[in-house]
């Protein structure tokens, strides 16, 4: 049975939209290909506009479909891709460890992301091409400091050698699942307690499908080495 057929036959509990952002040629498409299909194409061309792949993953006995969007890094596509931030619950902010400008531009990408996406979006800072250690232009300490300051996860990866690619994506997906599950649990608990109060006092009616406000939101996630 093909993976596509398995997807159709499988009950999907959650669908998480994750966007890949960063400068052109930092390896976003290769990271996606490695995670979604375990492939690496040395002759990969620059992404035009937006592409996406999916992968179904079991997290805590729940079936999660990751819908991962690969956005073009070129400036001329920025107006087009900004609309695709909407609905994203996770983001991989990618730079090339051998190209300092790609890291210097991370702050601008992060600002754009936070301007278009939900404020509780889970973000992983990814230093890609760790296999190019001899050409390193971005010290690990610089990236860790930035990630700590901005409350981001952080990991260095190599799509070429399949190093930490799986870990980076699964860290983001697991954190999204943790946040969503916690919100659902809080909403259910509050709905149940308010429903009991209405039975006792006759003053509140819970309408099915209308969940009460959950109060505060989860804080951003911490740094992962």
N, C-alpha and C positions, 0 to 999 in steps of 0.2 A: 504494500500500500504506500502511495506517495505521501510526502509530508503535507501536501495540499489537501489530499483526501482525509488525512488524520485531523487536520484543522477543522474540516467540515463536520467530521463525526464527533469531535470533541466539544464538550460543553465549556464555553469560555466564561470564566467568572469576572474577569476584568480586562479592559483594553486600555493600555497606557501609551500615550503619544509622547515620544522622545525626539528632540531635535538635535542635530549635529551642527555646530556653528564654529566659525573660525576662518582665518584667512585661506585663500586658495592655495592648493598644493601642500597642505599640512598633513594630508592623508585621511581626511574624513571618510571618503568613499571606500578606502581600503579597510578602515576600521569596521565600517558597516558590512562590507563583503565578508570580512573575517568572522564577524559575530553571527551574521545571518546565514551564511552558506559555507563558512570555513574555507574561503577562497582568498587568493591574493593575485592580482593581475599587475605585473610589473609595467605593462604598457597602458595602464589606466589613463583615460582622458579626463580633462576637467569637467565637473558637473555643470550642466546648463539648466538653470532654473532650480527645480526641486525634484528629487526622486525619493522613493521610500521602499523599505523592505519590512517584512514582518518575521517575528520568531515567537513561537509559543513556548512558554517556560512554566514549570511547576514551582510555585513558591508557597511554602507552608500548606501544602495539600490543596492549593487553589491554582486553577489554570489561568495564567496571565498571558495575554497576547501583547507583545511589544510591537508597536507600530513606529518604526524609526525613520525619521525624515532626514535626508541628506540635503543640506542647503548649499547653494553655490557661494563661494567666498568672494567672487569678483564684485567690485563696487557697483557695476551696472545692473546686477540682479537684486540688489538690496531692497529696492522698493517692492519687488515682486515677492521676495521671500518673507518680508516682515509679516505678512498676513498669516503665514504658516506657524508663527509662534502661538497664535491663539489656540487654546485647548491643550497646549503642551503641559505635561506634568513633570517632565524631566528634560535635562539638557546636558550634552557633552560639549564643553567649551575646549576646543582643540588648538594646540600650537605645535610647532616643530622645534624640538630641542636644539636643532642645528641652525635655526634661523631666528636670531634675536628679535627682528621686527615683528614676527608672528606672535611672539610673547608680549611685546610692547603694545600690540593692538588688542590684547585680551580685555583690557579695561573698557575699551570702546564697545566691543562685542557684548560684554556683560551689561553695560548700560543699556544697550539696545534691547537685549533679551528681557531685562527687568522692566523696560518700558512697555513691552508688548505682552508679556506672559503673566500668569498668576504669581503673586508675590511669594507664595509658598512652594514654588517650583524647586525640585531637587536638581542641583547643579554639580557636575563633576568636572574639575579642571584636569585636562588630559595633556600631558607632555608626550607627544607621539614621536616615533622614530628613535626610540632608546637604543636601537642597534647601531646608531651613528654616534656612539659615545666619544670617539676620537675627534669628532667635529662639533662637540657640544658647545653651544653658545649661550645656553640658559642654565645656570647652576640650579640644582635641585632646591637649594635653600631659598632662592628667589621665588620659585613657584610655591613652595610651602608657605612662605611668608605671605604671599598674595592670597593664597587659599584660606589661610587662617584669618587674615584681616577681613575677607569677604564672606566667611562662613561657607566655604565650598569644600566638597570632597576633593581629593587630589590623588592622581596616580600617573606614573609614567608607563607607556605602552610601546609595543612594537607590533604593528600589523604584519610586517614582513615575517617576523619570527614567532608570531602568535603569543607574545608575552603580555600578560595582564589584560588582554582585550576582553576576555570572558569575565574576569574579575571586575573590571571597570563597569561594564554594562550591568552585570548582576547586582553590583553594589547599589547602583542607581535604582534599578527596578525593585529591589528588596526594600530600599528606603521609602520609595513611593508607596509600596504595598503596606508598609508599617504605618505610614501617615494616614492612608485611606482607611485602613482597618481600625485605627484608633478613633478616627472621626465617626465611623459607622457605629462603633461600640458606644461612644459617648452619646450619639444621637439616639440610639436604641434605649440606652439606660434612662436618658432624660424623658423620652417619649413614654416609657413604661411608668416612671415615677409620676409624671404629670397625669397619665391615664388613671393611675390609682387614686391620685388626689381628686380627680373629677368624680370617681365613683363614691368617694367618701363625702365630698362637700357639694357635689352637684353644681360646681361653678365653672368647670372647664371641660370643653368637648374637644377631643383630638380627632381631626378630620383625616381619614386614611390618605396617605400620599403627601401630606403636608408635615414635614418634619420640623420640629422646633429648632430655633437657633442653638448652635452648639457652644456659643460663647467664644473664648479665645481660640486662636489657631496655633498649629504646631510651629515651633521655632525652626530656623534653618539647621541643617545637619552639620556635623562637625567634620574636621579634617581626617582623612584616612591616608595612611602612608602606603 
